[in-house]
Each structure stands twice: as structure tokens, then as C-alpha cells.
Amino acid sequence: MSKRIDQIKKEIERNLLVLFNNQYFPTLITITDIHLEPDLSLAKVYLSTNDRKCFQKIAGNKSNYRKILAKKLRLRRMPDIEFIYDDGKINLLLDQISG
């Protein structure tokens, strides 16, 4: 992967985490991974949370998150955002913590 795509992925992650922290969500939200197409047409953002309703609220507002990110990132073409629920990693971590 190119250095430019890696930089854009980090900026998307950083800005989304700031947005999630500024909004009230009653649960922890973690971005586990971001897959960005080389032509910047699509960003698949893998989210991990223990509350499906919270994830559905985020996924339902993806166009708003895209607009906010477009203003902050100032890319020529802002990729479409697709939020994907990733329950594997958080369940593994919770199992390790509980014993």
C-alpha cells in the first residue's frame, strides 16, 4: 500500500474517533481496521462495539460522517464510507479479560 493511502486511513480513523467521542454513545466504540480502495472510491471502516443499536445509529448516519470528514480532510474525492460491524476482536478481548 502506498504511503498516501496509509496517511489518509490514519486521518479518517483519527477524525472518526474524535467524532465518536464528541457524541454521546453509552458504550465503547473501537475502529478495528480500515480498508481503503486504491482509487479512494470506498473506505470500509470496521467498528467493534458491544451495543448493536449504537452501531446501527452510526451506520445510519454514514452520509453525515462522510460530509464532516470531507470538510476536515479536504481531499479531491472523498471516498464513500461503509461501516462494518466487527464483533470478533472485542469478544475475544472480553473473553481474555473475564478469564
C-alpha positions in Angstrom: 0.0 0.0 0.0 1.2 3.5 -0.7 2.2 6.0 1.9 -0.5 8.4 0.8 -3.3 5.8 1.3 -1.8 4.9 4.8 -1.9 8.6 5.7 -5.5 9.0 4.6 -6.5 5.9 6.5 -4.9 7.3 9.7 -6.6 10.7 9.2 -10.0 9.0 8.7 -9.5 7.0 11.8 -8.4 9.9 13.9 -11.2 12.1 12.8 -13.9 9.4 13.2 -12.7 8.7 16.8 -12.9 12.4 17.6 -16.5 12.5 16.2 -17.5 9.4 18.1 -16.0 10.8 21.3 -17.8 14.1 20.9 -21.2 12.4 20.5 -22.8 10.6 23.4 -22.6 6.9 22.9 -23.3 4.8 26.0 -20.7 2.2 25.0 -17.1 1.9 23.9 -16.6 2.2 20.1 -13.3 0.9 18.6 -12.2 1.1 15.0 -10.5 -2.2 14.4 -9.5 -1.7 10.8 -10.0 0.5 7.7 -9.7 -0.8 4.2 -9.3 2.0 1.6 -9.6 1.3 -2.1 -6.5 2.4 -4.1 -8.7 4.8 -6.2 -10.2 6.3 -3.0 -13.7 5.3 -4.0 -14.6 3.4 -0.9 -13.5 3.2 2.8 -14.6 0.2 4.7 -14.5 1.1 8.4 -14.7 -1.9 10.8 -16.2 -1.0 14.1 -16.3 -3.0 17.2 -18.8 -2.3 20.0 -20.9 -4.4 22.4 -24.1 -2.5 21.5 -25.6 -3.2 18.1 -28.0 -0.3 18.4 -25.1 2.1 18.7 -23.6 0.6 15.6 -26.8 0.8 13.7 -27.1 4.5 14.7 -23.6 5.1 13.3 -24.2 3.2 10.1 -27.4 5.0 9.6 -25.6 8.4 9.7 -22.8 7.5 7.4 -23.6 10.3 4.9 -23.3 12.8 7.7 -19.9 11.4 8.8 -18.8 11.5 5.2 -19.7 15.2 4.9 -17.9 16.1 8.1 -14.8 14.1 7.0 -14.9 15.8 3.6 -14.6 19.2 5.2 -11.8 18.1 7.5 -9.7 16.0 5.1 -10.0 18.3 2.0 -9.5 15.5 -0.5 -10.2 16.0 -4.1 -12.6 13.0 -3.9 -13.9 11.8 -0.6 -14.4 8.1 -0.5 -17.8 6.6 0.3 -17.9 5.2 3.8 -19.2 1.8 4.7 -19.4 0.8 8.3 -19.0 -2.9 9.0 -19.7 -4.5 12.4 -16.7 -6.4 13.7 -17.6 -8.4 16.7 -14.8 -10.9 16.6 -12.0 -8.9 18.2 -14.0 -7.3 21.0 -15.5 -10.6 22.1 -12.0 -12.2 22.1 -10.7 -9.4 24.3 -13.7 -9.6 26.7 -13.1 -13.4 27.0 -9.5 -12.8 27.8 -10.3 -10.3 30.5 -13.0 -12.4 32.1 -10.7 -15.2 32.5 
